[in-house]
Amino acid sequence: MLGTLGVKLGELPQSSLAMMRSMLTHPEAAVSARKVLGEQIDRLAQAVPGEDARLRAALMMMTMLGVTVGHQLLDLDELRGVPHEEIARLLRPSLRALTGGAQGAGSAVS
């Protein structure tokens, strides 16, 4: 995840943006979003050491979701025009800390 952070901040497909717009107001979209996010959290948690791996994986995913919403849907002034690489550079330390990176996290997230 950390290796592709800049890519993940890039332009999303319209279908992904549509799901993100509707997930807070339409129950069916919320169910779909929870399923997709749950699967991504499961995969990420497998690469994160520790008993609380699923919680830390969920925090990583929600950080990325929040940044994506702010960047792609809300077009926040503070994020507009900032190169994806710069956002990724600033996010990496916090995401790495959540992986337990200092404790030798798996290569899938480093």
Secondary structure in CASP SS format (residue, H / E / C, confidence):
PFRMAT SS
TARGET T0000
AUTHOR 0000-0000-0000
METHOD secondary structure of the structure
MODEL  1
M C 1.00
L H 1.00
G H 1.00
T H 1.00
L H 1.00
G H 1.00
V H 1.00
K H 1.00
L C 1.00
G C 1.00
E C 1.00
L C 1.00
P C 1.00
Q H 1.00
S H 1.00
S H 1.00
L H 1.00
A H 1.00
M H 1.00
M H 1.00
R H 1.00
S H 1.00
M C 1.00
L C 1.00
T C 1.00
H C 1.00
P H 1.00
E H 1.00
A H 1.00
A H 1.00
V H 1.00
S H 1.00
A H 1.00
R H 1.00
K H 1.00
V H 1.00
L H 1.00
G H 1.00
E H 1.00
Q H 1.00
I H 1.00
D H 1.00
R H 1.00
L H 1.00
A H 1.00
Q H 1.00
A C 1.00
V C 1.00
P C 1.00
G C 1.00
E C 1.00
D C 1.00
A H 1.00
R H 1.00
L H 1.00
R H 1.00
A H 1.00
A H 1.00
L H 1.00
M H 1.00
M H 1.00
M H 1.00
T H 1.00
M H 1.00
L H 1.00
G H 1.00
V H 1.00
T H 1.00
V H 1.00
G H 1.00
H H 1.00
Q H 1.00
L H 1.00
L C 1.00
D C 1.00
L C 1.00
D C 1.00
E C 1.00
L C 1.00
R C 1.00
G C 1.00
V C 1.00
P C 1.00
H H 1.00
E H 1.00
E H 1.00
I H 1.00
A H 1.00
R H 1.00
L H 1.00
L H 1.00
R H 1.00
P H 1.00
S H 1.00
L H 1.00
R H 1.00
A H 1.00
L H 1.00
T H 1.00
G C 1.00
G H 1.00
A H 1.00
Q H 1.00
G C 1.00
A C 1.00
G C 1.00
S C 1.00
A C 1.00
V C 1.00
S C 1.00
END
